[in-house]
């Protein structure tokens, strides 16, 4: 599933290309996503101007000129790309929006786990996730320590819980824990303030690096112009079981944590 860096990459790429454009027409070819597309979806978007392209956690949010927002969640395999009229129709093109000048915004999703909806502008939290965005300046060591205190759950589970920190998933939590020198299977309640500070610093550093490299293209992910990301080539631990740690050369280990494969260095992480 695309995580915060992939969604932020899409938002940053589409923003200058879409802000100020008017959605002339919307064609819904398949409504049966994880949450079915509403019958009135196309009518609510038609004729609306896009005033902003933003992101919260793993959700894209397009502010419309009537105060509503187009919400897009890519699910496991969704892609949202801006193409020209010459782009041939592809299997699984479920929604196509004409945004003028021969350009179309296309939502393609083979697994149909995504979500598209038009929501009220003041219902972003209710329609997305309640956690603090992982790039929010309010994410501090003190804030994280307060959330971790007394919890028996693992550090990984805490960081992936969208009720606490919003936008992180399996890939980036593994990378963040490695950069912070913290084992993902440790009990979150045992984190010190200094360790929380390292986790916060690592969160900012890893996410910034990932965004600068266009995100991680592990399987389905492409950006808003159908380009691959390259951050997967820089992963320190994710999907590198048995390979040498890039810092100390110790073989990377893995285990299933919170139902997902988790990777760490037994030497660098304590």
C-alpha positions in Angstrom: 0.0 0.0 0.0 1.4 3.5 -0.8 2.4 5.2 2.4 2.9 8.9 3.2 6.0 9.5 0.9 4.2 8.0 -2.1 1.0 10.0 -1.6 3.0 13.2 -0.9 5.0 12.7 -4.1 1.7 12.4 -6.0 0.3 15.5 -4.3 3.4 17.6 -5.0 3.5 16.5 -8.6 -0.2 17.0 -9.4 -0.5 20.3 -7.5 1.0 22.7 -10.1 -0.7 20.8 -13.0 -4.2 20.8 -11.5 -4.7 23.8 -9.3 -7.0 26.2 -11.1 -8.3 23.7 -13.6 -12.0 22.9 -13.9 -13.3 19.3 -14.0 -15.4 19.3 -17.1 -16.8 15.8 -16.9 -16.4 12.6 -14.9 -16.9 9.1 -16.2 -17.3 6.4 -13.6 -16.7 3.0 -15.2 -16.6 0.9 -12.1 -18.2 1.8 -8.8 -17.4 -1.4 -6.9 -14.4 -0.3 -4.9 -13.8 -1.2 -1.2 -16.2 1.5 -0.5 -18.6 1.8 -3.5 -18.4 5.1 -5.4 -21.6 7.1 -4.7 -24.2 7.5 -7.4 -23.9 11.3 -7.3 -20.1 11.3 -7.4 -19.7 12.4 -11.1 -22.4 15.0 -10.8 -20.8 16.6 -7.6 -17.5 16.9 -9.4 -18.6 18.1 -12.8 -18.0 21.8 -13.2 -16.0 22.2 -10.1 -12.7 24.0 -10.0 -9.7 22.5 -8.2 -8.4 25.1 -5.7 -5.8 23.0 -3.9 -4.2 19.6 -3.8 -3.3 18.4 -0.3 -2.6 15.3 1.7 -3.4 13.9 5.1 -1.7 10.6 6.1 -2.3 8.3 3.1 -5.2 10.3 1.7 -5.1 12.7 -1.2 -7.5 15.7 -0.8 -8.5 18.0 -3.7 -10.1 21.2 -2.4 -13.0 22.2 -4.7 -14.4 25.7 -5.3 -17.7 24.9 -3.5 -16.0 24.0 -0.3 -16.1 20.2 -0.7 -13.1 18.0 -1.2 -12.4 15.1 -3.5 -10.9 12.3 -1.3 -8.7 9.6 -2.9 -7.3 6.7 -1.0 -5.2 4.4 -3.3 -5.7 1.2 -1.3 -3.3 -1.6 -2.2 -2.9 -1.1 -6.0 -4.5 2.2 -6.9 -2.9 4.8 -9.2 -4.0 8.3 -9.9 -2.3 9.7 -13.0 -2.6 12.7 -15.2 -2.5 11.9 -18.9 -3.4 13.2 -22.3 -6.2 12.3 -24.6 -3.8 10.1 -26.5 -3.4 7.8 -23.5 -5.1 4.5 -24.5 -7.7 3.2 -22.1 -6.3 0.6 -19.8 -7.9 -2.3 -17.9 -9.0 -1.2 -14.5 -9.4 2.5 -15.4 -12.4 2.9 -13.0 -12.7 6.7 -13.0 -11.7 9.2 -15.7 -12.0 13.0 -15.1 -11.7 15.4 -18.0 -9.7 18.4 -16.6 -9.4 20.4 -19.8 -6.8 21.0 -22.5 -7.1 17.4 -23.5 -5.9 16.1 -20.1 -7.5 13.5 -18.0 -7.1 12.4 -14.4 -7.4 8.6 -14.3 -7.9 6.3 -11.3 -6.8 2.8 -12.0 -7.0 0.0 -9.4 -6.8 -3.7 -10.3 -7.6 -4.9 -6.7 -10.3 -2.2 -6.2 -9.3 -1.6 -2.5 -9.2 2.1 -2.9 -11.7 4.8 -2.1 -13.0 7.9 -4.0 -15.6 10.2 -2.5 -16.7 13.8 -2.4 -16.8 14.9 1.3 -17.6 18.1 3.2 -14.6 20.3 3.7 -14.9 20.1 7.5 -15.0 16.3 7.7 -11.5 15.4 6.8 -10.7 13.9 10.2 -13.9 11.9 10.3 -13.4 10.6 6.7 -9.7 9.8 7.0 -7.9 8.9 10.2 -7.6 10.7 13.5 -3.9 10.4 14.1 -1.3 13.2 14.0 0.3 13.3 10.5 3.8 12.0 10.6 5.2 15.2 9.0 3.3 17.5 11.4 5.7 19.7 13.5 3.6 18.7 16.6 5.1 15.2 16.4 7.8 15.7 19.1 9.6 13.4 21.4 7.4 14.5 24.3 4.3 13.9 22.3 5.4 10.4 21.3 6.6 9.5 24.8 3.2 10.4 26.2 1.5 8.2 23.6 3.9 5.3 24.3 3.9 5.5 28.1 2.4 2.3 29.7 1.7 0.5 26.4 2.6 -3.2 26.0 2.2 -3.0 22.2 5.4 -3.0 20.1 7.1 0.1 18.9 6.1 -0.9 15.4 2.5 -1.4 16.3 2.4 2.1 17.9 3.9 3.8 14.9 1.6 2.0 12.4 -1.5 2.8 14.4 -3.3 5.5 12.4 -5.0 6.7 15.6 -1.7 7.9 16.9 0.8 8.6 14.0 -0.9 8.9 10.7 0.7 8.0 7.3 3.3 5.3 8.3 3.1 1.7 7.2 5.2 -1.4 7.1 8.0 -0.1 4.9 8.8 3.2 6.5 8.3 2.0 10.1 11.1 -0.6 9.5 13.3 2.1 8.0 12.6 4.6 10.8 13.3 2.1 13.5 16.6 1.2 11.9 17.7 4.8 11.6 16.7 5.5 15.2 18.5 2.4 16.5 15.4 1.0 18.0 14.1 -2.6 17.6 10.6 -2.6 16.2 9.5 -5.6 18.4 10.3 -3.8 21.7 7.5 -2.8 24.0 6.6 0.8 23.3 6.0 1.5 27.0 9.7 1.1 27.6 10.9 3.8 25.3 12.9 6.6 26.9 12.5 10.2 26.0 15.9 10.1 24.2 14.7 7.1 22.2 11.5 8.9 21.3 13.6 11.9 20.1 15.6 9.6 17.9 12.4 8.0 16.5 11.0 11.5 15.7 14.2 12.6 14.1 14.4 9.4 12.1 10.8 9.8 11.0 11.4 13.2 9.5 14.7 12.2 7.9 13.4 8.9 6.3 10.2 10.5 5.0 12.1 13.5 3.6 14.6 11.2 1.9 11.8 9.0 0.5 9.8 12.0 -0.9 13.0 13.4 -2.5 13.4 10.1 -4.3 9.8 9.8 -5.4 8.7 7.2 -2.9 9.2 3.4 -3.1 8.0 1.4 -6.1 7.8 -2.1 -4.7 5.0 -3.4 -6.9 2.2 -1.2 -8.1 3.1 2.3 -7.1 3.7 5.0 -9.7 3.5 8.8 -9.2 0.9 11.1 -10.7 2.7 11.0 -14.1 3.1 7.2 -14.1 6.8 7.3 -13.1 8.5 4.9 -10.8 9.9 5.9 -7.4 13.5 5.0 -6.5 13.7 5.0 -2.7 13.5 1.2 -2.7 17.1 1.2 -3.9 18.1 3.0 -0.7 16.2 0.9 1.9 18.4 0.1 4.8 16.5 -3.0 6.1 13.1 -3.4 4.4 12.9 -6.6 2.4 16.7 -7.2 2.9 16.6 -10.3 5.1 20.0 -12.0 5.1 21.7 -9.1 3.3 24.4 -7.1 5.2 23.3 -4.0 7.1 24.5 -1.0 5.2 25.9 0.4 8.5 27.7 -2.5 10.2 27.4 -5.5 7.7 25.5 -7.7 10.1 22.9 -9.8 8.3 19.4 -8.3 8.4 16.8 -10.3 10.3 13.1 -10.5 9.9 10.0 -11.7 11.8 6.3 -11.2 11.5 5.1 -8.3 13.7 1.6 -6.9 13.6 0.9 -9.5 10.9 3.5 -8.0 8.6 7.1 -9.0 7.8 9.4 -6.7 9.8 13.1 -6.2 9.3 15.9 -5.0 11.6 19.6 -5.1 12.3 20.5 -7.0 15.5 23.6 -5.0 16.0 22.5 -1.4 15.2 19.1 -1.7 16.8 18.6 -2.2 20.6 
